[in-house]
Amino acid sequence: MNYQKRLLKLRKKIERKKLDAILISQPENRRYLSGYSGADHGIAESSGFLLILRTGPVFLLTDFRFKLQAEQETQDIEVILYPKGVIELLGQLLPDLGVAKLGFESHYTLHSTVAQMSELLGKKGVSLIPAEGLVEDLRIIKDEDEISLLKQSVQLNEKVFEEVYSSFSDYETEIDVAIAIETAMRRYGAERPSFETIVATGANGALPHAVPGTAKLRKNKSLTIDMGLILNGYCSDMTRNFVPNKPTKRYLKLHRIVRQAQRAGMAAIRAGIRGCEADQCARAVIVREGYGDNFGHSLGHGVGLAVHEAPSLSPRSRKKLKAGMIVTVEPGIYIPGWGGIRLENMGVVREEGFENFNQNDIWLDI
Amino acid sequence: MNYQKRLLKLRKKIERKKLDAILISQPENRRYLSGYSGADHGIAESSGFLLILRTGPVFLLTDFRFKLQAEQETQDIEVILYPKGVIELLGQLLPDLGVAKLGFESHYTLHSTVAQMSELLGKKGVSLIPAEGLVEDLRIIKDEDEISLLKQSVQLNEKVFEEVYSSFSDYETEIDVAIAIETAMRRYGAERPSFETIVATGANGALPHAVPGTAKLRKNKSLTIDMGLILNGYCSDMTRNFVPNKPTKRYLKLHRIVRQAQRAGMAAIRAGIRGCEADQCARAVIVREGYGDNFGHSLGHGVGLAVHEAPSLSPRSRKKLKAGMIVTVEPGIYIPGWGGIRLENMGVVREEGFENFNQNDIWLDI
């Protein structure tokens, strides 16, 4: 990856904002700018921060536990440890570096952290300026290298799905299927699942974010599998819905409506269209069939280093899509007590349309 | 769990702070007070908030995706959905409920979220008051029901370790071992691992937070396994270190120093001792042997609904331990290029000493 090019673009933004430096706390932003993949244990236990000066060096501030990894994964970046926390280290570093105005990622910094930083850094003549979404604005458009990595992530995800689907009779419960999926992901070299795998059978499918449990699989019960993995940092995300045995008429009808909505969404997507317009094209199919109230979420979301990122394909997203954005297209119908159906593909927005990364068509057009 | 008793204690704190209500955003706090276990996808994608009035009802605010789960898992709590986000919903609810002073968890709320909330709620006459750690102060002391659940979590974790250890020759790489561990965890009914399982062989052991990779296991290479699971909401955390074949003299020497430090730490712990004193007792053993610079982290941390929580056993933690606190005792020695050794047990602080939950002693006293 061309980190220097990314830093150059960010530095232009830093200059435009009249900042002396910016502190990057958001994990995917950190990785995007440096290659450092240290895992945070939630926002309260960071594995490090990038300190990027408008001109001059880039520092990776971290603690003892991540020193070797930080040094191994980055180039042209000085790793500095903070035995007593990042705020104290910043208090020492910033005055020496001549930083008077420090930007911070207000959308990934806790309110209490800002209060502590303001107090300590204020005494040293450093003021804190909220700077939201600067790196996300870069990340939203993927270059061809990234598009290729995202496609590979989708392809591996499909390989895993197909393997598990073909040995489906081996599994007894939802959790068995989830384990088989996540084991195969890691065996094939994925870093980890990009989110907790959803395997929902029968009525559990009515929960869009169902947690796999000990519910038994039955030949005539439908199954929702929503799965994704991280490969070389980049995420995939796919949902399939099927019935091991012969589906009921009702299942067939709803499945076909969802698939038709998905097709309408994919057909609508191209550079220049608004997120809400793509959502509307797919949603109209479901509304027309009388299930509008059963499709309570957005049509799709962006994917990249994070599995959920901009842009959003929601009824409220007025922003126009641009070439190089990656989105999912995932309409669904959920009926409490009966179950649910969601079908999700992922691909890239091109000038002329949507390039769907998914090759797998098991149970899509039934 | 006695949620009413917990709510009663929290409401006393709310009253003392002169708040009309508090908004609970921290996931473990939410679960502690309500039983709702909805999974957040990071802090920016919450699965819900508790709104607790000083007097009156408790609300669980969430979105469409989590509605059924929220209703199934809670009692005496009204679930309200926010199709347009929690801030807009609060803007509608709070004035009607007569809330003028709303506490929020400043240690688990983003700076940008507070800015948005202040702006919208300010117009409605609601002021926001940072309220940090109110629920954590309750969570830090476990009752006997919780202690029993934590012990069960440790016991299941050991069962998994022993199973994987006994079939050790089946595995080729670090990642194979990690997969076997996490698969067994889920098969035995754990919700999930409490953190990403660490399996580090040879020199990789020098990274305290190593990510399992494709490094091959060798009979004469040492192995660090740091693993934990969540059972009924409660976490376990254990580290073992061993060599499949005969260990070298150097390995034996370092392993015995770490174990001696661990014993010293466990022997020091009892109600009334400071966290830093426990750390010091263990650290002194390692310093005396000349490896003080190779033990760069704290002796231990609290465990409960979160795998890392208060109290801390660090050189800087002046607070006194109390009966009913749960802590890990995990000294380590890390030598870049050679590897590392860490041994971690977990147990409860009692008036008279430390009750170690770990029964497994494989490779502890070699």
HADDOCK unambig.tbl for C-alpha pairs under 7 A between the chains (distance, minus, plus):
assign (segid A and resid 42 and name CA) (segid B and resid 42 and name CA) 6.76 0.50 0.50
assign (segid A and resid 64 and name CA) (segid B and resid 296 and name CA) 6.10 0.50 0.50
assign (segid A and resid 65 and name CA) (segid B and resid 207 and name CA) 6.23 0.50 0.50
assign (segid A and resid 65 and name CA) (segid B and resid 208 and name CA) 5.23 0.50 0.50
assign (segid A and resid 65 and name CA) (segid B and resid 209 and name CA) 6.01 0.50 0.50
assign (segid A and resid 66 and name CA) (segid B and resid 207 and name CA) 6.90 0.50 0.50
assign (segid A and resid 66 and name CA) (segid B and resid 209 and name CA) 6.81 0.50 0.50
assign (segid A and resid 68 and name CA) (segid B and resid 207 and name CA) 6.60 0.50 0.50
assign (segid A and resid 106 and name CA) (segid B and resid 110 and name CA) 6.86 0.50 0.50
assign (segid A and resid 106 and name CA) (segid B and resid 111 and name CA) 5.17 0.50 0.50
assign (segid A and resid 106 and name CA) (segid B and resid 112 and name CA) 5.08 0.50 0.50
assign (segid A and resid 107 and name CA) (segid B and resid 110 and name CA) 6.00 0.50 0.50
assign (segid A and resid 107 and name CA) (segid B and resid 111 and name CA) 6.39 0.50 0.50
assign (segid A and resid 107 and name CA) (segid B and resid 112 and name CA) 5.13 0.50 0.50
assign (segid A and resid 108 and name CA) (segid B and resid 110 and name CA) 6.19 0.50 0.50
assign (segid A and resid 109 and name CA) (segid B and resid 110 and name CA) 5.55 0.50 0.50
assign (segid A and resid 109 and name CA) (segid B and resid 111 and name CA) 5.88 0.50 0.50
assign (segid A and resid 110 and name CA) (segid B and resid 106 and name CA) 6.84 0.50 0.50
assign (segid A and resid 110 and name CA) (segid B and resid 107 and name CA) 5.98 0.50 0.50
assign (segid A and resid 110 and name CA) (segid B and resid 108 and name CA) 6.18 0.50 0.50
assign (segid A and resid 110 and name CA) (segid B and resid 109 and name CA) 5.53 0.50 0.50
assign (segid A and resid 110 and name CA) (segid B and resid 110 and name CA) 4.38 0.50 0.50
assign (segid A and resid 110 and name CA) (segid B and resid 111 and name CA) 5.36 0.50 0.50
assign (segid A and resid 111 and name CA) (segid B and resid 106 and name CA) 5.16 0.50 0.50
assign (segid A and resid 111 and name CA) (segid B and resid 107 and name CA) 6.39 0.50 0.50
assign (segid A and resid 111 and name CA) (segid B and resid 109 and name CA) 5.88 0.50 0.50
assign (segid A and resid 111 and name CA) (segid B and resid 110 and name CA) 5.37 0.50 0.50
assign (segid A and resid 111 and name CA) (segid B and resid 111 and name CA) 4.31 0.50 0.50
assign (segid A and resid 112 and name CA) (segid B and resid 106 and name CA) 5.09 0.50 0.50
assign (segid A and resid 112 and name CA) (segid B and resid 107 and name CA) 5.13 0.50 0.50
assign (segid A and resid 179 and name CA) (segid B and resid 183 and name CA) 6.12 0.50 0.50
assign (segid A and resid 183 and name CA) (segid B and resid 179 and name CA) 6.10 0.50 0.50
assign (segid A and resid 207 and name CA) (segid B and resid 65 and name CA) 6.23 0.50 0.50
assign (segid A and resid 207 and name CA) (segid B and resid 66 and name CA) 6.95 0.50 0.50
assign (segid A and resid 207 and name CA) (segid B and resid 68 and name CA) 6.67 0.50 0.50
assign (segid A and resid 208 and name CA) (segid B and resid 65 and name CA) 5.28 0.50 0.50
assign (segid A and resid 209 and name CA) (segid B and resid 65 and name CA) 6.00 0.50 0.50
assign (segid A and resid 209 and name CA) (segid B and resid 66 and name CA) 6.82 0.50 0.50
assign (segid A and resid 296 and name CA) (segid B and resid 64 and name CA) 6.22 0.50 0.50
